[in-house]
């Protein structure tokens, strides 16, 4: 069973920065679409950012211009650089690896807590 491993969460003051990492061992990482999602208390999980196997990126409107997703295929790792953090960014952040060609595959990490508070 593939298990993605996130790291880098923590407590940060408003306006601060954090960098999340997600390692995906045991998969052909380069062909997967990698995504970062988040879930705040009482809310549904939402897509934050996504990067395709070719390096094309996409962001939710709420984080565009503040967050940057990137990947290192040699390290089977995807990153989320988060700048200008605000209290509304507080959530558990999850990493996802998705392969959309049949047979499709879908893997999630266990989540890492990000808390933005003064």
N, C-alpha and C positions, 0 to 999 in steps of 0.2 A: 504494500500500500504506500503510495507516494504521499509524503507529508511536507508541505512547504513550511519553512521556518522564518518567521519575521523577527526583526529586532530593531532597536533604535527609538522606541517610544519612551515617553516620560512626561514630566511636568515642566512646562515652560511658561514664561510670562508673555502677555500679549505683545505682539510685535517681534517675538523671538523666532528662532528657526530650529528645525529638527530634520534629521535625515533618516528615513526608514530604509531598511534593507530586507530583502526576501530571497532566501536561497532555495533553489528547487532541485534537490538531488534526485538522481535516478530517472530523469526524463530527457528526451531530446530537446533541450531547452530552446534552441534556436528557432524551432518551428512553431512554438507556442505564442499565442497572444497573451501578454501578461497585463494584469490589471490590479489596481489598488481600489478597494472599496472601504466604506466606513459605515458604522452604525452607532448612532447616538441613542441614549436611553429613551425608550418610548417611540422610537422612529424606525422606519424601515431601512434596511441596508441599501446604500446608494453607491453608484459608480463615481469614483473621484477622478481617476486617470487611467489611460490604457495605452499600451504600446504594442504594435504589431511585430511580426517576425522581421519585417522589412524596416522597422524603425519609425513608422508613422505613429504620431502621438495624438491623443485626444483628451480633452479635459471637460469637467463639468463647469458650468458657468461661474459657480461660486468660488472656484479655486484658480481659474485661468489667470495667468499673469503672476501668480504667487507660488504655485507648485510646479515642479518639473519632474517628469518621469523619465528614467533612462534604464538601459540594460547593458550588462556585460555578459555576452554569450560564453566567453571563455571561463567565466566563474559561475555560470548558471544562476545569476543574481540579477534582480531588478531593484531599482532604487526609487524613492520618492523624496525629493528635496522639497521641504516645506518652509517657505519664508513668509514673513508678515502674518504669523499665526494669530488668530482671534479666538475668543471664547467659544464661538459657534463652530469652531473646528474640533472641539472636544468630542472624542468618539473612540471606539475601538476600530482600529484600522486592520483590514484583512487583505491578504495577497491572494490572487487567483491566477491559475494557469489554465488556459483553455485551448483545445485543439479542435477545429471545426470541420475537419475532413473526416468522413466516416472511416473507421469507428471513432466517434467523437470522444474526447476525454476532458475532464474537468476536475481540477484539484484546488483545494483551499488550505490556507494556513490557519493557525489557531488564534491569530489576532494579537495585536499589541496596542496597549492603551496610550492614547495621547490626550493630555489634559492641559488646557490653556487657561491659566488663572493667575491673578496677581496676589 
